[in-house]
């Protein structure tokens, strides 16, 4: 298999499958995208709009327009740009909050704010803020919209004020008091990289502030959450620094780790060999532990010993999620694993990474594409044996992000290696 053929495979996936589904979900009148579909994509069950999905789609639309300009995909660029503008306006005009938070979690079709959880108000997760900021910044970078960048910066500064005061709201998975989540440094590393790139393109004076912030978050991940005895990233640590034996403290999330490692690669700009070597070791160990050797695919959660999650119980609802869904196979976990293993292989040439990529690719394209090709897209959640499950993952939505983002990034990555008959797998 050569890079040119592999690039065409993912380009076709974007053009003929994924975006064929999502174009039908565009709200061309009000802006944004409908996402409240059943797992198989056959039915739209609500026209409500989860704001983090709107921010994510704004990133996707903007990046696809740029890729089209470079000849990497073929889309209706003018139509996508119009949809990006309407999506930006939906968020900017309806989702932003006053002193009670940064971004609302949920809107109805017309943009009216709704409580996502009764009695908890409109502001329930800083993750929404993160995805809105990244969507706005990508929109600003691609289309030269300085006003969108300034708005994104104001939202970022406001979000960091809340986080700095310890007001960390992260529905649907609130963090147990006294614990520090890997996810906080992880998402902030990603956000800072996206902001950095947008501000550099616009010649903004704060660009290098975000480059340094991305590196700080990256180092916190690779040193603060890295367990040298295991060679793995811990998902949850006690803020005192102790490493206890509860389910929360013992569990790992292989797909989350793979996603985070390419965020860290984005943050490393100076080719720091020691940092890149640590990232590579983590990915190798993570795949060795996280792969289901009986049925194939990457587990959602595991205990740090590589077995089913176990340990002391504290009554935290997240423990129930870990114990109930640990052996499910999720679409986003495998999309992130495709990109991370391929990126590691192309950067290092190590056969182990090529092997993990090919193993993941074979599993993904055998199990996740929707059997009903008239609908298209992917099934979002499978059981351990690879059979579709009708379950909700985090939100009752079919999210337009991980598969699209990773396939788009793979197409861009392979452009660097696309030479005639360039055999990337020997």
C-alpha positions, -999 to +999 in steps of 0.1 A: +000+000+000+014+034-009+007+068+004-011+080-027-036+051-026-041+055+011-047+092+008-074+085-019-091+060+004-095+086+032-104+114+007-132+091-007-143+084+029-147+121+035-163+131+002-185+100-006-195+088+029-190+111+059-199+145+043-226+129+022-243+121+056-235+154+073-246+177+044-281+164+049-278+174+086-269+210+079-295+235+091-292+258+061-318+282+075-308+287+111-272+277+110-253+249+126-259+211+122-285+187+135-268+159+155-295+142+175-296+110+154-300+074+164-267+055+166-272+041+131-281+076+117-315+065+104-336+089+124-333+125+136-350+124+171-346+161+180-336+194+164-319+206+196-284+218+191-256+208+215-232+237+214-200+217+216-211+199+184-217+232+167-182+244+176-168+211+164-187+214+131-174+250+127-139+236+129-146+209+104-163+232+078-135+257+080-107+232+077-125+214+048-127+247+029-089+252+033-083+217+022-104+222-008-084+253-017-052+231-016-068+204-038-070+178-010-107+174-011-135+182-035-165+199-018-189+227-025-165+253-010-188+282-014-217+263+002-195+251+031-182+286+037-218+299+039-227+272+063-196+280+084-206+317+086-242+307+096-228+283+123-204+310+136-234+334+138-256+308+156-229+304+183-219+341+186-255+354+186-272+327+208-248+305+228-227+330+247-235+338+283-230+368+306-215+365+341-231+331+346-207+312+324-190+313+290-211+292+266-245+275+270-245+238+267-277+234+247-299+254+223-331+247+206-332+249+168-339+287+169-310+294+192-330+297+225-309+284+255-321+253+273-310+235+304-293+203+295-297+190+331-327+203+350-318+228+377-281+232+367-285+263+345-272+269+310-235+267+318-225+231+327-192+223+310-160+241+301-155+215+273-182+234+254-161+265+257-131+247+244-148+234+213-164+268+206-130+285+209-114+260+186-142+263+160-140+301+161-102+301+158-101+277+129-128+299+112-107+330+119-075+313+106-090+299+074-111+329+064-090+357+079-117+367+103-099+388+130-132+396+147-138+359+153-103+355+166-108+384+191-141+369+202-124+335+207-097+351+228-122+368+250-140+335+256-107+318+263-097+344+289-131+342+305-129+304+306-094+304+322-107+328+349-133+303+359-108+274+358-083+295+378-109+299+405-115+262+406-149+265+391-145+234+368-178+223+354-175+193+332-209+177+326-218+150+316-188+137+336-181+160+366-148+155+383-148+141+418-137+166+444-100+162+453-090+146+420-072+161+390-083+148+355-059+142+327-086+155+304-081+191+316-045+194+305-052+174+274-080+196+261-061+228+270-031+216+251-053+211+220-070+244+224-037+263+228-023+247+196-053+257+176-053+292+190-015+295+184-019+285+147-048+310+141-030+339+158+002+332+139-017+333+106-033+366+116+000+381+129-015+385+164+008+396+192-005+369+216+005+339+193+036+329+212+018+331+245-003+302+233+027+283+219+043+284+254+010+275+271+006+245+248+041+233+258+033+237+295+001+216+292+020+190+272+047+187+298+021+184+326+006+155+307+039+137+299+053+142+334+025+149+358+001+121+346+027+097+333+033+067+355+069+055+348+063+021+364+035+014+339+047+035+310+011+048+307-009+080+312-032+080+343-067+094+337-072+106+373-048+114+401-054+125+436-045+162+439-023+154+468-001+134+445-010+100+459-018+071+436-046+052+453-065+020+445-100+032+437-116+025+404-112+062+394-074+062+402-066+028+387-085+031+354-068+040+320-085+050+287-064+038+258-083+059+231-081+090+252-043+085+256-038+080+218-057+112+211-037+131+237-004+119+223-010+136+190-020+168+208+014+166+225+031+161+191+014+192+179+027+211+209+063+200+203+076+224+177+113+223+183+118+185+176+127+178+212+140+142+208+135+132+244+099+144+244+091+126+212+107+095+224+085+095+255+054+100+233+064+071+211+070+048+241+036+057+256+018+050+223+035+016+219+028+006+255-008+020+253-015-001+222+000-032+237-022-029+268-053-014+252-058-038+223-084-066+227-064-097+217-094-119+216-119-099+195-098-071+182-102-033+186-093-009+214-110-011+248-127+020+261-114+016+297-091-008+315-075-012+348-038-001+350-029-038+352-044-044+317-075-063+330-111-053+335-114-022+357-115-028+395-107-012+428-124+006+456-157+023+451-165+058+462-200+061+448-190+085+420-212+081+389-182+080+367-172+047+383-204+032+370-196+044+335-162+028+337-174-005+350-204-007+327-188+003+294-151-007+297-152-034+270-173-015+244-156-004+212-162+033+204-160+050+170-140+080+183-114+058+201-106+040+168-106+071+147-080+087+170-060+055+171-058+054+132-043+089+131-019+086+160-004+052+150+000+063+113+015+096+124+040+078+146+049+054+118+054+081+092+076+101+116+097+073+129+095+045+104+092+020+132+075-012+120+056-016+153+036+016+146+029+005+110+017-028+124-006-012+149-020+011+122-028-017+098-044-038+126-066-009+136-075-001+100-085-036+093-107-037+124-122-002+118-133-008+082-147-042+090-168-031+119-177+006+120-190+017+086-228+017+086-240-015+069-268+006+053-248+024+027-278+046+018-274+063+052-236+061+054-213+073+082-202+050+110-219+031+138-208+049+170-207+021+196-202-016+194-201-043+220-168-062+227-175-087+199-181-058+174-219-058+173-238-025+172-252-013+205-280+012+208-265+032+237-258+069+244-221+079+246-218+111+267-245+130+248-276+117+228-260+128+196-242+114+165-212+137+167-196+152+135-160+154+148-136+126+156-140+106+124-140+137+102-112+154+120-089+123+120-096+114+084-090+150+073-057+151+093-047+117+077-052+132+042-031+162+052-004+140+068-002+117+037+003+147+014+038+150+029+045+114+018+025+112-014+052+105-040+048+080-069+050+045-057+062+056-023+057+024-003+050+034+033+044-002+045+072-019+026 
